[in-house]
Every structure is written in C-alpha cells, then in structure tokens.
Amino acid sequence: MRRQSWRELLAFVIMSLAALGLSVPWSLGHKIFFPSEALIKFFEPWARLLLGPPE
C-alpha cells in the first residue's frame, strides 16, 4: 500500500463500520436515530421561509 493511501483507507473503514452499525439494528426492526432526520427538521422551516410552501 502506498504511503499516502492510509488516510483514505481509514476514512473508508470508519464510514463502513458506521453504516454497518446503523444498518444491522435497523434491519432487525429497531428504531434508530438517522442524522438526516435531524437535518430535515432543522432546515425545513428555513426552506419554507425562503422558497414558500411546497406545490
């Protein structure tokens, strides 16, 4: 492995483990927290303010 590739490999491993950690309980039927839900709840009022109500 090249000397520069270890950072990319580490990032890939961390993201893969995080995805696995979220997907296994979700596939077993447990309710888990998704970060995207929090982002939607935060940005939705701003989007309605700037863009108006959805059509």
Secondary structure, DSSP 8 states (H G I E B T S, - for coil): --TTTHHHHHHHHHHHHHHHHHHHHHHTT-----HHHHHHHHHHHHHHHHH-S--
